[in-house]
Amino acid sequence: MNIKIADRLVELRKKNGLSQEQLADKLGLSRQAVSKWERAEASPDTDNLICLAKLYGVSLDELLDTDQSIEEIAQDTRIHEEEKRKDSVNIDDTGIHLKSADGDEVHIKNDGSKFFSRGKDDDDDEKHYSHTTKVILAVASGLTVFAALIAYILLGVYLKEPNGWAYTWMLFMLIPVVPSLIEAIASKKFTKFCYPVLVAAVYCFVGMWFNLWHPFWFLFLTIPVYYIIFNPIDEAIHAKDKKDEDTETTK
């Protein structure tokens, strides 16, 4: 897509106070699809162009108008494609900025601080979480810590020794379990769930309260089974999601 049109899409989106994710939600697309439009790596199809024009209150002519000739558009596109395949280093008043061909970026500011971001093909799901999901994860983490602490104190005070203080410490093992469950749901990855921690907590509970260390050690054998089963499932789910995303961006 023409770079000037891509820049206009960015300008109109920001003028209307929308984030890439908010715009994607309104259009029923992924945030990555919108991002690729604005990087001139893909073009919206006709239906999406009409929706964008209506959403921004402009005509299609205004949305797509450019004073460049066909030759200039083709040249810009070619230059842009070549630039994407190159590593670059830029030094300015703010510091040193390095970008690799695969999209990884390192920014070293004048005050010595560093910022690193991975390329668009990175498999790290966390950077794609919505603001709401990040807030939910943060709240869940805080509430789990608070709940575990209060429960431990109450059980320690009200239960007879040694069942209280000595046996209920395994509550703290559950602190990463709840947030990891939310993260697994948000990222659609079963392997994000802290299953080994849950197994260890259950084993300690059964062993300390009921003295069933044997034969409940078999619970640990379920850990490799869990990953053997769910690793391929995660791969299949995300392979399908990536295929659907690629289909969207080619529209």
CORMOZI-V666621 format. One record per helix or strand of 2 or more residues. SS is the DSSP state (alpha for helix, beta for strand). FROM is the first residue (numbers start at 0). LEN is the number of residues. If there is no record, write none. Layout:
((SS:FROM:LEN) (SS:FROM:LEN))
This chain:
((alpha:2:13) (alpha:19:8) (alpha:30:8) (alpha:45:11) (alpha:59:5) (alpha:69:15) (beta:87:5) (beta:94:5) (beta:104:5) (beta:113:4) (alpha:125:3) (alpha:130:28) (alpha:167:20) (alpha:189:3) (alpha:194:16) (alpha:212:37))
